[in-house]
Each structure stands twice: as structure tokens, then as C-alpha cells.
Amino acid sequence: MRRRFRKYSYPPWLRHTRDICAQFVIPITIVQGIRTIFLPTTFDVIFLGILILLSAALHLDWI
């Protein structure tokens, strides 16, 4: 059987860290997107993709 993880079953320090990351990941993604538009490198594009996936995961409660 598959065990379901719920947000409130996490330890308090992990929930607090997740909430802090959720506050900062969207502005960092926007700045990285603007930077990628003006000065695109392979690292910038990959990093932007990771940030977009992370912000989607935090917003949709995947992690």
C-alpha cells in the first residue's frame, strides 16, 4: 500500500522551512527569468527550469 504524506504530519521545523522557501522561490524565479531573457546560458535555463518546478511543487503541495 502507498503511504500518504500530509503537510501537517511533518515536524514543525520542516513545515517552517517549507513556508520560508515558498515565500522566496517566486521572486527568485522572476529575477532568474529576467536574467535568462537578457543573458541566456545553459546553466541559467536549467536553473530556471528547476525553480519553476520547485515553485509549482510548493504551490500545488507536492512536497
C-alpha positions as a printed NumPy array, in Angstrom:
array([[  0.   ,   0.   ,   0.   ],
       [  1.057,   3.514,  -0.636],
       [  1.599,   5.702,   2.373],
       [  0.226,   9.204,   2.065],
       [  2.193,  12.111,   3.402],
       [  0.291,  15.052,   4.7  ],
       [  1.652,  18.53 ,   5.171],
       [  0.67 ,  18.606,   8.833],
       [  2.389,  15.318,   9.652],
       [  5.796,  16.905,   9.043],
       [  7.863,  18.104,  12.007],
       [  7.396,  21.788,  12.879],
       [ 10.901,  22.791,  11.764],
       [ 10.329,  21.243,   8.324],
       [  6.962,  22.985,   7.898],
       [  8.574,  26.283,   8.882],
       [ 11.432,  25.772,   6.395],
       [  8.963,  24.872,   3.649],
       [  6.918,  28.024,   4.309],
       [ 10.032,  30.2  ,   4.155],
       [ 11.12 ,  28.599,   0.879],
       [  7.652,  29.147,  -0.574],
       [  7.921,  32.872,   0.171],
       [ 11.271,  33.298,  -1.548],
       [ 11.099,  30.958,  -4.53 ],
       [  8.647,  33.036,  -6.633],
       [ 10.662,  36.318,  -6.542],
       [ 13.885,  34.409,  -7.221],
       [ 12.198,  32.684, -10.18 ],
       [ 11.08 ,  36.026, -11.611],
       [ 14.552,  37.544, -11.281],
       [ 16.117,  34.436, -12.816],
       [ 13.62 ,  34.562, -15.7  ],
       [ 14.517,  38.175, -16.452],
       [ 18.213,  37.332, -16.22 ],
       [ 17.743,  34.378, -18.567],
       [ 15.994,  36.574, -21.129],
       [ 18.88 ,  39.073, -21.235],
       [ 21.87 ,  36.752, -20.769],
       [ 20.905,  33.144, -21.509],
       [ 23.373,  30.412, -20.684],
       [ 22.817,  26.699, -20.325],
       [ 23.106,  26.892, -16.553],
       [ 20.58 ,  29.747, -16.363],
       [ 17.999,  27.857, -18.415],
       [ 18.4  ,  24.666, -16.367],
       [ 18.302,  26.615, -13.093],
       [ 15.161,  28.456, -14.234],
       [ 13.503,  25.138, -15.049],
       [ 14.35 ,  23.784, -11.607],
       [ 12.985,  26.918,  -9.946],
       [  9.76 ,  26.713, -11.955],
       [  9.276,  23.074, -10.972],
       [ 10.046,  23.879,  -7.333],
       [  7.602,  26.782,  -7.232],
       [  4.892,  24.653,  -8.872],
       [  5.542,  21.834,  -6.399],
       [  5.307,  24.186,  -3.423],
       [  2.195,  25.867,  -4.772],
       [  0.399,  22.579,  -5.528],
       [  1.572,  20.923,  -2.259],
       [  3.514,  18.156,  -3.991],
       [  6.314,  18.468,  -1.426]])
